[in-house]
Amino acid sequence: MPIPTARLRATATPTAPALILRPWTPEDAAGLAALGRRDDAALRRWTVFAVDDEPSAAQWLREQQQGWEQGHRYAFAVEEAHPSGPPGPPAGHVVLKDIAPGTASAEVGYWTAAHARGRGIAPRALHTLTDWAFTTFAPTGLTRLELLHQVDNTASCRVADKSGYPLTGIRPPWPPDYPLEGHVHVRHLAQGLG
């Protein structure tokens, strides 16, 4: 099982700093609560992110840590690396979920904080997570990753496309999490890493 100190890095681009993907920690509660308190309609609409104060942030962070400990959910805070100082508030979140030894398929998910949207952070973070997932779990059987989103979430379609997850199907509504039809995007190990 991967250890909860895994740190992943997406290299800098000519227009964007490197990204650091690291497990969420209890010290992230205040920053996470601040993200939840901001009036971010997109985060509330497209995710089940139910954080609006430090106690709810602490609970969410405990759930992420339990996923690592139980070996079925690997959630990473996404930070922009700034060579001149410490990273700022989290730019987003990526997660590998429903992973189990001997199971060929798992799911990925992500969200980007309002202050970081429109800068290509989600595709770069998702690409890095995808490479890590296949490198880490292919030896135990992982060959397929699914990315699911509601059909009217066009921003997630763009992220999936940029990250090498082609649209492969439509799933029926599944209230309350998916009140509308959903898109299913799939990336296979055979598509390669990198």
C-alpha positions, 0 to 999 in steps of 0.5 A: 500500500502506498504510504501517506507521505507520497509527494508527486510533482508536475513539472513547471510549464513556460507559463505556470509553476510546478505543482506539488500533489501531497496527502492532505494533513490536519494542518490544512483545516483552516485553508480548506475551511476558507475555500469552503466559506467562499461563495464558490457556486461551481465547487458546491454545484459540481462536488459533494464538498461539504466544508464551510468551517474548521470543524467540517474541514477537520472531519473531511480531512480525517476521512481523507486520511482514513482512505489512505490508511484503509488503502482504497482512497488516495486524496491529494492536495494540489499546491502551486510550487513557488520558488520564492517561498512557501506554497499558497492556499491549496489550488485543488484536489485530486483523488484516486478512489475505489481502488482494491488489489486485484481489481482492474478498474478505479475512479479518479476525481478532482476539483479546483479552487476558484482562485486557481481555475482557468490556468490548467491546474486540473489537467496537469494534476490529473495527468500526474495522478494518473501516471502515479496510479498506473505505476503504483497499482498496475502490478496489482491489476489496475488497467483502467481509470474512470472519470465521471461527471454530470453531462452539463459540466463542460469544464470537466469534459475539457479537463478529461480531454486534456488529460487523455480521458476520452468520452466513452459513454453516458450513464443514467441519472443517479440521484442525489449525487448525479441528478442528470445523465453523466459522462463516462471518460476512461483511460487505459493503461495501454494508452501509456504513461507520461 
